Amino acid sequence: MRKINYHEADIVIAGGGPGGCEIARRFALAGKKAVLVEKGSYSSRFLGTLAGTLSRLELRPRFSSMPVRSTIEGSAIPLCSGVGGGTLLYCGSAFLPDRSFWLRHGIDLPQRMIDEAAGETWVSETPDEFIGPGSRRLMRAALDMGLPWAPLKRHIDFNRCVPGCDRCTYGCALGAKWTGLQYIDEAVDSGAMVLDRCRVRSLLVEQGRCGGLVATDVLGRIHEVRVPLTVCAAGGIGTARLLRKAGIPEAGATFAGDPTGFTFGFLSEGKGNSHEHNMPMGFKDADNGVVFSSMLAPQIAWFFQVMGDSVKKTPGRIFSYKRAMGLFVKVSDQDRGAMLENGSITKTFTARDRERIRYGRSVNEKILVRAGCDPRSICHTDLTLGHPGQTAPLGVVVDENLETGISGLYCCDTSVMPEAPGMPPALTVVVLAKYLSGLLLQKNR
Ligand SMILES: Cc1cc2nc3c(=O)[nH]c(=O)nc-3n(C[C@H](O)[C@H](O)[C@H](O)COP(=O)(O)OP(=O)(O)OC[C@H]3O[C@@H](n4cnc5c(N)ncnc54)[C@H](O)[C@@H]3O)c2cc1C
């Protein structure tokens, strides 16, 4: 029989998303013993390079035009593994949580927690010198159309960033982009333990109470962590898997992902918005449930996007990267989707979702044409579900204390979203982690 490594602590966190990192930090700072278990590595090695991205992304075993995981219907779901979760490779765009949205669902997120989270995660507006000429051209076109296009907030320390760098999604080699590593490093300095390259296999549930978890590390060693408090921060899909296995059938019965579609066009001459800072400008169109932003992905990622539109046209387009202009629209979708028994995801779009996508794409087309792109050159990419969540929704699987029906078992990631936020959610997850830590520390006093 294989030897089991036993650990005892005040709290264990399954998955190292930004929420999990903050909970570990808060517990460690309060002198409590926190253990965080993450299937990816605890490292910033190779961040900023293609190798760093590929080693963290959950890739498909076979090469195809969609190298990352996707739904059965074909929408990509890019997932990042590693302590810090998706923040390692995210674009760094920051949207403050909407207090009225959360209040409507029974959670009063204090403004002081939002302010604290924004300060700690380096939220600031894109400065003028980081807005490239192509992005400005798109802004002028959008403003001419009466759209309130403006600089967006970013999780960036602009003193360390370089104008013209478009590599947020490769991870930041300069340390200019905030990630969950900032929280976990502080947690570890204060005594928290990280079991990395260690996959949580199951939650320990007995008589309606969760007493910790069992995990296996990369060398095949088994770890059993016994605790009074367990938090799942394994992301919309990882958390749903663990809850379902623990006997919560509603977990993963719904799924939303904020579908994102890029629209490209090509200028007949001059430079587009390639090699410009990611998501510098845009606006949240709350009335229509969408967010717009200008962005052209780094060339290799863009190659896959263009190939998704038309493999035949790719050779002609790929050499026109410099003249390309890109925008995207992110849609707040309905929860029509589910995780199947084998872990795959099915996601269909409702009539409302399709209408929002159609609206967003048509606005993008108009902006691009007004900015000087040839109307015949406009193309749209397939949809990507960048914010997989709503798989353990507030009000269904968790209550307003983010606790499941199993006592002592909590969730803190995008799984708990009661509705698709339709905007980048990392900051919201961090604020939820502050809210949950406050409740749990009181319990654990
Ligand atoms: C390309 C891209 C760009 C993005 N851009 C932005 C942006 O600009 N702004 C923004 O706010 N958001 C952005 N996001 C989304 C953002 O990264 C996530 O919403 C954020 O990280 C919070 O996600 P989460 O906490 O639900 O889970 P995640 O961040 O996905 O973390 C879950 C972690 O749990 C681990 N895990 C899963 N299962 C297990 C298991 N069984 N055992 C152990 N560990 C496990 C995973 O490896 C992962 O590290 C982007 C996402 C992508 C993919």
Ligand as a Chemical Component Dictionary entry (heavy atoms), coordinates in Angstrom:
data_LIG
# 
_chem_comp.id                   LIG 
_chem_comp.type                 NON-POLYMER 
_chem_comp.pdbx_formal_charge   0 
_chem_comp.three_letter_code    LIG 
# 
loop_
_chem_comp_atom.comp_id 
_chem_comp_atom.atom_id 
_chem_comp_atom.alt_atom_id 
_chem_comp_atom.type_symbol 
_chem_comp_atom.charge 
_chem_comp_atom.model_Cartn_x 
_chem_comp_atom.model_Cartn_y 
_chem_comp_atom.model_Cartn_z 
_chem_comp_atom.pdbx_ordinal 
LIG C1  C1  C 0 -6.609  34.343 -22.245 1  
LIG C2  C2  C 0 -7.334  34.869 -21.046 2  
LIG C3  C3  C 0 -7.371  36.236 -20.824 3  
LIG C4  C4  C 0 -8.043  36.718 -19.700 4  
LIG N1  N1  N 0 -8.037  38.070 -19.480 5  
LIG C5  C5  C 0 -8.613  38.542 -18.358 6  
LIG C6  C6  C 0 -8.529  39.922 -18.044 7  
LIG O1  O1  O 0 -7.967  40.705 -18.789 8  
LIG N2  N2  N 0 -9.092  40.345 -16.882 9  
LIG C7  C7  C 0 -9.750  39.490 -16.024 10 
LIG O2  O2  O 0 -10.257 39.944 -14.998 11 
LIG N3  N3  N 0 -9.847  38.191 -16.316 12 
LIG C8  C8  C 0 -9.286  37.678 -17.423 13 
LIG N4  N4  N 0 -9.338  36.348 -17.683 14 
LIG C9  C9  C 0 -10.029 35.471 -16.739 15 
LIG C10 C10 C 0 -9.238  35.288 -15.449 16 
LIG O3  O3  O 0 -7.967  34.771 -15.701 17 
LIG C11 C11 C 0 -9.993  34.364 -14.479 18 
LIG O4  O4  O 0 -11.327 34.732 -14.454 19 
LIG C12 C12 C 0 -9.418  34.491 -13.095 20 
LIG O5  O5  O 0 -8.161  33.876 -13.056 21 
LIG C13 C13 C 0 -10.303 33.856 -12.042 22 
LIG O6  O6  O 0 -10.560 32.525 -12.382 23 
LIG P1  P1  P 0 -10.898 31.413 -11.325 24 
LIG O7  O7  O 0 -10.549 31.833 -9.960  25 
LIG O8  O8  O 0 -12.281 30.975 -11.558 26 
LIG O9  O9  O 0 -9.971  30.168 -11.712 27 
LIG P2  P2  P 0 -8.538  30.055 -12.350 28 
LIG O10 O10 O 0 -7.829  31.352 -12.351 29 
LIG O11 O11 O 0 -8.717  29.323 -13.627 30 
LIG O12 O12 O 0 -7.758  29.105 -11.319 31 
LIG C14 C14 C 0 -8.082  27.778 -11.088 32 
LIG C15 C15 C 0 -6.812  27.016 -10.687 33 
LIG O13 O13 O 0 -7.199  25.768 -10.123 34 
LIG C16 C16 C 0 -6.334  24.759 -10.606 35 
LIG N5  N5  N 0 -7.038  23.467 -10.518 36 
LIG C17 C17 C 0 -8.141  23.082 -11.227 37 
LIG N6  N6  N 0 -8.510  21.835 -10.856 38 
LIG C18 C18 C 0 -7.626  21.434 -9.894  39 
LIG C19 C19 C 0 -7.475  20.236 -9.137  40 
LIG N7  N7  N 0 -8.300  19.191 -9.267  41 
LIG N8  N8  N 0 -6.464  20.172 -8.231  42 
LIG C20 C20 C 0 -5.604  21.226 -8.066  43 
LIG N9  N9  N 0 -5.684  22.362 -8.788  44 
LIG C21 C21 C 0 -6.690  22.478 -9.672  45 
LIG C22 C22 C 0 -5.987  25.196 -12.013 46 
LIG O14 O14 O 0 -4.772  24.610 -12.432 47 
LIG C23 C23 C 0 -5.885  26.724 -11.856 48 
LIG O15 O15 O 0 -4.581  27.127 -11.539 49 
LIG C24 C24 C 0 -8.692  35.824 -18.799 50 
LIG C25 C25 C 0 -8.660  34.456 -19.047 51 
LIG C26 C26 C 0 -8.000  33.977 -20.150 52 
LIG C27 C27 C 0 -7.966  32.483 -20.366 53 
# 
loop_
_chem_comp_bond.comp_id 
_chem_comp_bond.atom_id_1 
_chem_comp_bond.atom_id_2 
_chem_comp_bond.value_order 
_chem_comp_bond.pdbx_ordinal 
LIG C1  C2  SING 1  
LIG C2  C3  SING 2  
LIG C2  C26 DOUB 3  
LIG C3  C4  DOUB 4  
LIG C4  N1  SING 5  
LIG C4  C24 SING 6  
LIG N1  C5  DOUB 7  
LIG C5  C6  SING 8  
LIG C5  C8  SING 9  
LIG C6  O1  DOUB 10 
LIG C6  N2  SING 11 
LIG N2  C7  SING 12 
LIG C7  O2  DOUB 13 
LIG C7  N3  SING 14 
LIG N3  C8  DOUB 15 
LIG C8  N4  SING 16 
LIG N4  C9  SING 17 
LIG N4  C24 SING 18 
LIG C9  C10 SING 19 
LIG C10 O3  SING 20 
LIG C10 C11 SING 21 
LIG C11 O4  SING 22 
LIG C11 C12 SING 23 
LIG C12 O5  SING 24 
LIG C12 C13 SING 25 
LIG C13 O6  SING 26 
LIG O6  P1  SING 27 
LIG P1  O7  DOUB 28 
LIG P1  O8  SING 29 
LIG P1  O9  SING 30 
LIG O9  P2  SING 31 
LIG P2  O10 DOUB 32 
LIG P2  O11 SING 33 
LIG P2  O12 SING 34 
LIG O12 C14 SING 35 
LIG C14 C15 SING 36 
LIG C15 O13 SING 37 
LIG C15 C23 SING 38 
LIG O13 C16 SING 39 
LIG C16 N5  SING 40 
LIG C16 C22 SING 41 
LIG N5  C17 SING 42 
LIG N5  C21 SING 43 
LIG C17 N6  DOUB 44 
LIG N6  C18 SING 45 
LIG C18 C19 SING 46 
LIG C18 C21 DOUB 47 
LIG C19 N7  SING 48 
LIG C19 N8  DOUB 49 
LIG N8  C20 SING 50 
LIG C20 N9  DOUB 51 
LIG N9  C21 SING 52 
LIG C22 O14 SING 53 
LIG C22 C23 SING 54 
LIG C23 O15 SING 55 
LIG C24 C25 DOUB 56 
LIG C25 C26 SING 57 
LIG C26 C27 SING 58 
# 
